[in-house]
């Protein structure tokens, strides 16, 4: 996996995700609490959109933050996503960059195919970016063309 250095725009994207993670939102049982995970996506015009996870009483139907950020980006007609990052926010601590789960990797590769994901080395604060296609080298969509298995 390529580990490319972050630039100032990438640092700004990480900050936007961290800021979103610290802002309380309505979650389960109508409690206004900080989300556990927030994501930020940078668009090709430099705009940044964010999304946060949605916690539910039945954990398996909770939703990750990345699809919400991607959905918000897709509402911007004619725009594409150039970079995405997710952070985990444990209350009382600073948010930390986390890798996307497997389900989110599928979504990211589908919607940010020509962009970058910002990641962090485990047990480290070292951040880097990598082409999103490297998140999922063999994706499900590669096996289908025009609705047919190839």
C-alpha positions as a LaTeX table, in Angstrom:
\begin{tabular}{lrrr}
\hline
Residue & $x$ (\AA) & $y$ (\AA) & $z$ (\AA) \\
\hline
Unk1 & 0.00 & 0.00 & 0.00 \\
Unk2 & 1.32 & 3.43 & $-0.94$ \\
Unk3 & 1.85 & 5.76 & 2.02 \\
Unk4 & 1.86 & 9.31 & 0.68 \\
Unk5 & 2.58 & 12.40 & 2.77 \\
Unk6 & $-0.29$ & 14.67 & 3.74 \\
Unk7 & $-0.48$ & 18.25 & 2.49 \\
Unk8 & $-2.16$ & 21.28 & 4.12 \\
Unk9 & $-5.54$ & 20.41 & 2.53 \\
Unk10 & $-5.32$ & 16.89 & 3.97 \\
Unk11 & $-4.57$ & 18.29 & 7.44 \\
Unk12 & $-7.59$ & 20.58 & 7.08 \\
Unk13 & $-9.74$ & 17.56 & 6.19 \\
Unk14 & $-8.59$ & 15.68 & 9.31 \\
Unk15 & $-9.39$ & 18.75 & 11.42 \\
Unk16 & $-12.88$ & 18.97 & 9.91 \\
Unk17 & $-13.54$ & 15.33 & 10.83 \\
Unk18 & $-12.23$ & 15.91 & 14.37 \\
Unk19 & $-14.42$ & 19.00 & 14.77 \\
Unk20 & $-17.48$ & 17.06 & 13.58 \\
Unk21 & $-16.70$ & 14.26 & 16.04 \\
Unk22 & $-16.70$ & 16.68 & 18.98 \\
Unk23 & $-20.03$ & 18.31 & 18.14 \\
Unk24 & $-22.98$ & 16.69 & 19.97 \\
Unk25 & $-25.77$ & 15.36 & 17.76 \\
Unk26 & $-29.04$ & 13.61 & 18.47 \\
Unk27 & $-28.34$ & 9.90 & 18.89 \\
Unk28 & $-30.15$ & 6.91 & 20.37 \\
Unk29 & $-32.88$ & 7.62 & 22.93 \\
Unk30 & $-32.92$ & 11.25 & 21.77 \\
Unk31 & $-29.75$ & 12.01 & 23.70 \\
Unk32 & $-27.59$ & 14.80 & 22.34 \\
Unk33 & $-24.07$ & 13.38 & 22.63 \\
Unk34 & $-20.89$ & 13.46 & 20.55 \\
Unk35 & $-20.84$ & 10.73 & 17.88 \\
Unk36 & $-18.30$ & 7.96 & 18.19 \\
Unk37 & $-17.16$ & 8.31 & 14.58 \\
Unk38 & $-17.12$ & 11.23 & 12.16 \\
Unk39 & $-15.95$ & 11.40 & 8.56 \\
Unk40 & $-14.99$ & 14.27 & 6.29 \\
Unk41 & $-14.79$ & 14.28 & 2.49 \\
Unk42 & $-13.07$ & 16.90 & 0.34 \\
Unk43 & $-14.64$ & 17.71 & $-2.99$ \\
Unk44 & $-12.86$ & 18.61 & $-6.22$ \\
Unk45 & $-13.65$ & 22.31 & $-5.64$ \\
Unk46 & $-12.06$ & 22.24 & $-2.16$ \\
Unk47 & $-15.32$ & 22.16 & $-0.19$ \\
Unk48 & $-15.47$ & 19.82 & 2.78 \\
Unk49 & $-18.56$ & 17.91 & 3.88 \\
Unk50 & $-18.90$ & 15.78 & 7.00 \\
Unk51 & $-21.02$ & 12.96 & 8.33 \\
Unk52 & $-21.30$ & 11.15 & 11.65 \\
Unk53 & $-22.27$ & 7.63 & 12.62 \\
Unk54 & $-25.82$ & 6.83 & 13.62 \\
Unk55 & $-26.11$ & 4.62 & 16.69 \\
Unk56 & $-29.20$ & 2.46 & 17.12 \\
Unk57 & $-30.44$ & 0.16 & 19.86 \\
Unk58 & $-29.80$ & $-2.79$ & 17.53 \\
Unk59 & $-26.09$ & $-2.43$ & 16.85 \\
Unk60 & $-26.13$ & $-4.34$ & 13.58 \\
Unk61 & $-28.27$ & $-1.63$ & 11.95 \\
Unk62 & $-26.15$ & 1.27 & 13.20 \\
Unk63 & $-24.58$ & 3.21 & 10.34 \\
Unk64 & $-20.97$ & 4.29 & 9.87 \\
Unk65 & $-19.98$ & 7.92 & 9.29 \\
Unk66 & $-18.34$ & 7.51 & 5.87 \\
Unk67 & $-21.54$ & 6.74 & 3.91 \\
Unk68 & $-23.20$ & 9.80 & 5.43 \\
Unk69 & $-20.31$ & 12.04 & 4.34 \\
Unk70 & $-20.35$ & 10.45 & 0.87 \\
Unk71 & $-24.10$ & 10.95 & 0.62 \\
Unk72 & $-23.74$ & 14.63 & 1.53 \\
Unk73 & $-21.01$ & 15.01 & $-1.09$ \\
Unk74 & $-23.18$ & 13.34 & $-3.72$ \\
Unk75 & $-25.86$ & 15.96 & $-3.15$ \\
Unk76 & $-23.44$ & 18.52 & $-4.65$ \\
Unk77 & $-24.25$ & 18.27 & $-8.33$ \\
Unk78 & $-21.25$ & 17.91 & $-10.61$ \\
Unk79 & $-18.76$ & 17.45 & $-7.76$ \\
Unk80 & $-16.50$ & 14.48 & $-7.06$ \\
Unk81 & $-14.80$ & 13.42 & $-3.85$ \\
Unk82 & $-11.01$ & 13.67 & $-3.87$ \\
Unk83 & $-10.23$ & 12.54 & $-0.31$ \\
Unk84 & $-11.93$ & 11.04 & 2.73 \\
Unk85 & $-11.01$ & 10.43 & 6.37 \\
Unk86 & $-12.76$ & 8.96 & 9.42 \\
Unk87 & $-11.97$ & 9.58 & 13.08 \\
Unk88 & $-13.01$ & 7.85 & 16.30 \\
Unk89 & $-13.83$ & 10.08 & 19.26 \\
Unk90 & $-13.67$ & 8.57 & 22.70 \\
Unk91 & $-15.17$ & 11.14 & 25.09 \\
Unk92 & $-12.46$ & 12.84 & 27.12 \\
Unk93 & $-9.79$ & 12.17 & 24.49 \\
Unk94 & $-8.82$ & 13.74 & 21.19 \\
Unk95 & $-10.26$ & 12.06 & 18.07 \\
Unk96 & $-7.93$ & 9.70 & 16.21 \\
Unk97 & $-7.94$ & 8.69 & 12.55 \\
Unk98 & $-9.28$ & 5.17 & 12.03 \\
Unk99 & $-9.38$ & 2.93 & 8.96 \\
Unk100 & $-12.74$ & 2.31 & 7.28 \\
Unk101 & $-14.47$ & $-0.99$ & 8.02 \\
Unk102 & $-14.89$ & $-3.51$ & 5.20 \\
Unk103 & $-18.40$ & $-2.36$ & 4.29 \\
Unk104 & $-17.23$ & 1.26 & 4.12 \\
Unk105 & $-14.25$ & 0.28 & 1.98 \\
Unk106 & $-16.70$ & $-1.03$ & $-0.63$ \\
Unk107 & $-18.65$ & 2.25 & $-0.53$ \\
Unk108 & $-15.49$ & 4.37 & $-0.63$ \\
Unk109 & $-14.04$ & 2.50 & $-3.61$ \\
Unk110 & $-17.37$ & 2.87 & $-5.44$ \\
Unk111 & $-17.71$ & 6.62 & $-4.80$ \\
Unk112 & $-14.12$ & 7.84 & $-4.31$ \\
Unk113 & $-12.47$ & 5.63 & $-6.92$ \\
Unk114 & $-9.96$ & 8.25 & $-8.05$ \\
Unk115 & $-9.31$ & 9.82 & $-4.65$ \\
Unk116 & $-7.35$ & 9.18 & $-1.50$ \\
Unk117 & $-8.14$ & 7.90 & 1.97 \\
Unk118 & $-6.27$ & 9.27 & 4.97 \\
Unk119 & $-5.13$ & 6.55 & 7.35 \\
Unk120 & $-2.94$ & 6.14 & 10.43 \\
Unk121 & $-0.33$ & 3.54 & 11.25 \\
Unk122 & $-1.51$ & 1.32 & 14.14 \\
Unk123 & $-0.19$ & 2.31 & 17.58 \\
Unk124 & 1.11 & 5.56 & 16.08 \\
Unk125 & 0.03 & 9.10 & 15.30 \\
Unk126 & 1.70 & 8.91 & 11.85 \\
Unk127 & $-0.87$ & 9.84 & 9.22 \\
Unk128 & $-0.59$ & 9.14 & 5.50 \\
Unk129 & $-2.86$ & 8.96 & 2.49 \\
Unk130 & $-3.28$ & 6.17 & 0.00 \\
Unk131 & $-5.24$ & 5.80 & $-3.23$ \\
Unk132 & $-8.69$ & 4.50 & $-2.30$ \\
Unk133 & $-8.44$ & 1.66 & $-4.80$ \\
Unk134 & $-5.73$ & 0.18 & $-2.57$ \\
Unk135 & $-8.22$ & $-0.15$ & 0.29 \\
Unk136 & $-9.93$ & $-2.99$ & $-1.53$ \\
Unk137 & $-7.73$ & $-4.67$ & $-4.16$ \\
Unk138 & $-10.41$ & $-7.19$ & $-5.22$ \\
Unk139 & $-13.79$ & $-5.49$ & $-5.00$ \\
Unk140 & $-17.18$ & $-7.04$ & $-5.63$ \\
Unk141 & $-18.05$ & $-4.58$ & $-8.41$ \\
Unk142 & $-15.08$ & $-5.72$ & $-10.51$ \\
Unk143 & $-16.91$ & $-8.98$ & $-11.20$ \\
Unk144 & $-19.95$ & $-7.35$ & $-12.83$ \\
Unk145 & $-20.39$ & $-5.51$ & $-16.09$ \\
Unk146 & $-23.75$ & $-4.34$ & $-17.45$ \\
Unk147 & $-25.54$ & $-6.48$ & $-14.86$ \\
Unk148 & $-23.67$ & $-9.64$ & $-15.89$ \\
Unk149 & $-21.08$ & $-11.66$ & $-14.02$ \\
Unk150 & $-17.73$ & $-11.43$ & $-15.84$ \\
\hline
\end{tabular}
